[in-house]
């Protein structure tokens, strides 16, 4: 079994294959935090976010293709920032050049 999606792999539509959640936008634990207290509310501690449910069931899934990488990494992971900066550098170097002519 597997799936391919054009959205996040932990978005509501593809996650219907492997996850159960009371709120469709709980893509990861980061979405469960209360902004005022910077903690997960007590009533949500027993809930498992969609990304974690995908990880827990990944041994039963042969193919997973789609977006949503940011939901599987800590927000403060410096490797993710380096990755994004690398993409932007490549974009600036090759996609923003004025000397390249595009023919239609």
Secondary structure, 3 states (H helix, E strand, C coil): CEEEEEEECCCHHHHCCCCCCCCCCCCCHHHHEECCCCEECHHHCCCCCHHHHHHHHHHHCCEEEEECHHHHCCCCCHHHHHHHHHHHHHHHHHHCCCCCCCCC
